Amino acid sequence: MKKAGIFAVVAASAGLVGAGAVLANSGPGRQGMNMTFEKLDADGNGEITQAEIDGLKAARFAAADANGDGALSLEELQAQGMKKAEQRAAGMLERHDANGDGVLSQDELPKPRRSGHMFERMDADGNGTISKQEFEEARNQMRSNGMGKHRPGQPEVTEPEQN
């Protein structure tokens, strides 16, 4: 597996052990706010306590800790990441396979919510192309809006080069 692929699997699995991951993770393919109240309310008393959330996190950690040593190795993180990826892929196929043939054609793939609009926003002068300066300005704007914050392996935001 390539280094970038390993990093992606490890990064995807990091939510498994992150503090507050149970409630903080939301969005497609993640439990977060999609998790049911009943699942979080382990004792069924109609209230969720911090202890119940901590217990769920501990159970998720224990499920990933295949050898029971109290630590997650790269192999265990990769296995957990692959398990999650398989579940997401199966769910995606189930949701989007309109003709039921067991495969997704390009037409069946989900469309981005803002399909086509990104290019127009980046093409500030409207000439139908994106210059390096327009690209850098758009990237810096997205980062200043909290999108694409710096992550390991990603270059820091720098000023665009002057030609």
C-alpha positions as CSV (number, residue, x, y, z in Angstrom):
1,M,0.0,0.0,0.0
2,K,1.4,3.4,-0.9
3,K,2.4,5.8,1.9
4,A,-0.5,8.2,1.0
5,G,-3.0,5.3,1.2
6,I,-1.7,4.2,4.6
7,F,-1.9,7.8,5.8
8,A,-5.5,8.0,4.6
9,V,-6.5,4.8,6.4
10,V,-4.8,5.9,9.6
11,A,-6.4,9.3,9.4
12,A,-9.8,7.8,8.8
13,S,-9.3,5.5,11.8
14,A,-8.1,8.2,14.1
15,G,-11.7,9.2,14.8
16,L,-12.1,5.8,16.5
17,V,-9.9,6.9,19.4
18,G,-10.2,10.7,19.3
19,A,-11.7,12.5,22.3
20,G,-15.3,13.3,21.7
21,A,-15.4,11.3,18.5
22,V,-18.7,9.7,19.2
23,L,-20.6,12.9,19.1
24,A,-18.2,15.1,17.2
25,N,-18.1,13.0,14.0
26,S,-20.9,13.7,11.7
27,G,-21.5,13.4,8.0
28,P,-21.7,10.6,5.5
29,G,-20.3,7.3,6.6
30,R,-19.7,8.4,10.1
31,Q,-21.8,7.6,13.2
32,G,-21.7,11.0,15.0
33,M,-25.1,12.6,15.0
34,N,-26.4,9.6,12.9
35,M,-26.0,7.4,16.0
36,T,-29.3,6.7,17.7
37,F,-30.2,8.0,21.1
38,E,-31.0,4.4,22.1
39,K,-27.5,3.3,21.2
40,L,-25.9,6.1,23.3
41,D,-28.3,5.5,26.2
42,A,-26.7,2.2,27.2
43,D,-28.7,1.8,30.4
44,G,-32.0,2.7,28.7
45,N,-32.9,5.3,31.4
46,G,-33.8,8.0,28.9
47,E,-30.6,10.1,29.5
48,I,-27.1,10.0,28.1
49,T,-24.3,10.4,30.5
50,Q,-20.6,11.1,29.9
51,A,-19.9,7.6,31.4
52,E,-22.1,6.0,28.6
53,I,-20.2,7.9,25.9
54,D,-16.9,7.0,27.5
55,G,-18.0,3.3,27.6
56,L,-19.0,3.4,24.0
57,K,-15.6,4.9,23.0
58,A,-13.9,2.2,25.2
59,A,-15.9,-0.5,23.5
60,R,-15.0,0.8,20.0
61,F,-11.3,1.0,21.0
62,A,-11.4,-2.6,22.4
63,A,-13.0,-3.8,19.2
64,A,-10.2,-2.4,17.2
65,D,-7.5,-3.6,19.6
66,A,-7.4,-7.1,18.0
67,N,-4.6,-8.5,20.2
68,G,-5.9,-6.9,23.4
69,D,-2.6,-5.1,24.3
70,G,-4.3,-1.8,25.1
71,A,-2.7,-0.1,22.1
72,L,-3.6,0.2,18.4
73,S,-0.8,-0.8,16.0
74,L,-0.6,0.3,12.4
75,E,-2.0,-3.1,11.4
76,E,-5.0,-2.7,13.7
77,L,-5.7,0.8,12.5
78,Q,-5.5,-0.3,8.9
79,A,-7.8,-3.3,9.6
80,Q,-10.3,-1.0,11.3
81,G,-10.0,1.5,8.4
82,M,-10.6,-1.2,5.9
83,K,-13.6,-2.5,7.8
84,K,-15.1,1.0,7.8
85,A,-14.3,1.5,4.1
86,E,-16.0,-1.7,3.2
87,Q,-19.1,-0.7,5.2
88,R,-19.2,2.7,3.5
89,A,-18.7,1.2,0.0
90,A,-21.4,-1.4,0.6
91,G,-23.8,1.4,1.8
92,M,-22.9,3.6,-1.2
93,L,-23.6,0.7,-3.6
94,E,-26.9,0.0,-1.8
95,R,-28.0,3.7,-1.9
96,H,-26.9,4.6,-5.5
97,D,-27.3,1.4,-7.6
98,A,-30.5,2.6,-9.3
99,N,-30.8,-0.3,-11.7
100,G,-29.9,-2.9,-9.1
101,D,-27.1,-4.5,-11.2
102,G,-24.6,-4.6,-8.3
103,V,-22.2,-2.0,-9.8
104,L,-22.2,1.8,-10.1
105,S,-22.0,3.4,-13.5
106,Q,-20.7,7.0,-13.7
107,D,-24.3,8.2,-14.0
108,E,-25.3,6.5,-10.7
109,L,-22.4,8.1,-8.8
110,P,-23.6,10.8,-6.4
111,K,-23.2,14.3,-7.7
112,P,-21.3,16.9,-5.7
113,R,-23.6,19.3,-4.0
114,R,-22.0,22.2,-5.6
115,S,-21.3,20.5,-8.9
116,G,-19.6,22.9,-11.4
117,H,-19.7,26.0,-9.1
118,M,-16.2,25.6,-7.8
119,F,-14.6,26.2,-11.2
120,E,-16.7,29.4,-11.7
121,R,-15.8,30.7,-8.2
122,M,-12.1,30.1,-8.8
123,D,-12.1,31.7,-12.2
124,A,-12.2,35.2,-10.8
125,D,-11.8,37.0,-14.1
126,G,-14.3,34.8,-15.9
127,N,-12.0,34.0,-18.8
128,G,-12.7,30.3,-18.7
129,T,-9.4,29.3,-17.2
130,I,-7.8,29.3,-13.7
131,S,-4.4,31.0,-13.4
132,K,-2.0,30.1,-10.7
133,Q,-2.8,33.3,-8.9
134,E,-6.6,32.6,-9.0
135,F,-5.9,29.1,-7.7
136,E,-3.7,30.3,-4.8
137,E,-6.3,33.1,-3.9
138,A,-9.1,30.5,-3.9
139,R,-7.1,28.1,-1.8
140,N,-6.2,30.8,0.7
141,Q,-9.8,32.0,0.8
142,M,-11.0,28.4,1.6
143,R,-8.4,28.0,4.3
144,S,-9.3,31.3,5.9
145,N,-12.9,30.1,5.9
146,G,-11.8,27.1,7.9
147,M,-11.8,24.7,5.0
148,G,-8.6,22.7,4.2
149,K,-6.7,23.5,7.4
150,H,-3.1,22.5,7.4
151,R,-2.6,18.8,7.9
152,P,0.7,16.8,8.1
153,G,2.0,16.3,4.6
154,Q,0.1,19.3,3.3
155,P,2.1,22.4,2.4
156,E,1.6,25.5,4.6
157,V,-0.4,28.4,3.0
158,T,2.1,30.7,1.4
159,E,1.8,33.9,-0.6
160,P,1.5,33.3,-4.3
161,E,4.7,33.6,-6.3
162,Q,5.1,36.8,-8.2
163,N,5.9,36.3,-11.9
